[in-house]
Amino acid sequence: MRNIRIILEFDGTGYSGWMRQGNKKIPTVQAAAESAVYRLTGEHVTVNGCSRTDAGVHALNYTANFMTCSTVPPERFYRALDPFLPDDIKVKYSDEVPRDFHAAFSIKNKTYRYYFYYGEYDRPMLRNRAWRVSARPPVSEDRLIVTANTACSFITGRHDFSSFKASGGLAKTTERTVYNADIKRVGESVYCLEICGDGFLYNMVRIIAGTVAGVISGRFQPDDIKHMIDSKNRKNAGITAPPHGLYLYKTEYTDI
Amino acid sequence: MRNIRIILEFDGTGYSGWMRQGNKKIPTVQAAAESAVYRLTGEHVTVNGCSRTDAGVHALNYTANFMTCSTVPPERFYRALDPFLPDDIKVKYSDEVPRDFHAAFSIKNKTYRYYFYYGEYDRPMLRNRAWRVSARPPVSEDRLIVTANTACSFITGRHDFSSFKASGGLAKTTERTVYNADIKRVGESVYCLEICGDGFLYNMVRIIAGTVAGVISGRFQPDDIKHMIDSKNRKNAGITAPPHGLYLYKTEYTDI
């Protein structure tokens, strides 16, 4: 019995998130991954994911693991699984890890990216891939980046993020550490918020993205973020940005 | 009667190119645009496009024009057409132009972009959007960019591009001027070839992209481009890169 780690990229548009659901007709990434392992090895395994994701959320380097008796060499799994996966889910890498490695429980930190753009119309090439913020920012692009990054600096650090949490999460505490949060311009009026932390509350990244967009469009001042955090009240933060702009970018693990 | 110019962005994945076809069941961008104008104005117009495009090719700023008696203010057409267009085609801008303006015949230059990436597996987020070149380049990224741009420099200028032309085009001459061609890194192992010229022969940009990829993977030397051009023989150039990596980026017109 070996513990195999796989790293996936997936386009979440067609899926109701990572987690397998009782109703087998609901497409999930986990069910697709487990079906591919079954078709390759004949084994009914549970593929443990590093994170739940909401419907429509994408992943660029999503870590998962599963136990197998298969004789496929660990570093070959990524190629061997390929014919059994749909076009919108691919395994990029595979290796063997210690028996006690678990994609969710062994995690050290996670990095998300949130893509958004400004414009008066939806851009066909960015549909299902980035959030259109309709309010054009009243400031120049350089100024926008500075303002947004000032807002991000108040997010960084260890805080009680109750104000940035949707109801319904299973987390026991609402304290999290954000190691880094910043915004870069990545294309014509397209921006990317990148945020790395030891963990995130339910919808936390999407609420942070909605709040930062509110700073850019002038609804909030960067300083307001500090007061939002202190208030521990979801009502004071910005809107929840839609799922299709969110990407799980990568995960890091304690030495294994 | 007014002549309206519109600028569109479209995801070409679901279309058999721009040009309307005899068989109405074949989806084309032109047919979709004409249908939207009809539903808005009640007029059966011909929407003239700036260029034919192959099936699967995308456009970021595609210029078209049509004559109308409609009283919709010219600069409002882009919003007015929106409800009648599918998600993968949007009009970004509209204005009135002189009666003799024609999106194809009045053109001064066109700029295309070709996106490609290196990797051993297809990337779900880039499917239908960029070409995967499976051979990993044997050189560092910096070296790759320098080599590719040297190859591009031989493309620039006025040349007989017979070697970079698929059979079946309607062009009367095979001489074209390329004003600029260069390659930039735009993401993790993702590259963009941008090429601007007074016109392009049938499949010319895709053959140039396939040839430049051949230089990067070591099949050709940058200098070989010069000999390919001189030979005026399609067999000496590289492969035709697939359509889904190609984007009509923009067009420029003589002063109107």
Chai-1 contact restraints between the chains, C-beta under 6 A:
chainA,res_idxA,chainB,res_idxB,connection_type,confidence,min_distance_angstrom,max_distance_angstrom,comment,restraint_id
A,E9,B,R123,contact,1.0,0.0,6.0,A-B,restraint_1
A,E9,B,P124,contact,1.0,0.0,6.0,A-B,restraint_2
A,F10,B,P124,contact,1.0,0.0,6.0,A-B,restraint_3
A,D11,B,P124,contact,1.0,0.0,6.0,A-B,restraint_4
A,D11,B,M125,contact,1.0,0.0,6.0,A-B,restraint_5
A,D87,B,R127,contact,1.0,0.0,6.0,A-B,restraint_6
A,D88,B,P124,contact,1.0,0.0,6.0,A-B,restraint_7
A,K90,B,Y121,contact,1.0,0.0,6.0,A-B,restraint_8
A,K90,B,D122,contact,1.0,0.0,6.0,A-B,restraint_9
A,K90,B,P124,contact,1.0,0.0,6.0,A-B,restraint_10
A,K92,B,Y121,contact,1.0,0.0,6.0,A-B,restraint_11
A,Y121,B,K90,contact,1.0,0.0,6.0,A-B,restraint_12
A,Y121,B,K92,contact,1.0,0.0,6.0,A-B,restraint_13
A,D122,B,K90,contact,1.0,0.0,6.0,A-B,restraint_14
A,R123,B,E9,contact,1.0,0.0,6.0,A-B,restraint_15
A,P124,B,E9,contact,1.0,0.0,6.0,A-B,restraint_16
A,P124,B,F10,contact,1.0,0.0,6.0,A-B,restraint_17
A,P124,B,D11,contact,1.0,0.0,6.0,A-B,restraint_18
A,P124,B,D88,contact,1.0,0.0,6.0,A-B,restraint_19
A,P124,B,K90,contact,1.0,0.0,6.0,A-B,restraint_20
A,M125,B,D11,contact,1.0,0.0,6.0,A-B,restraint_21
A,R127,B,D87,contact,1.0,0.0,6.0,A-B,restraint_22
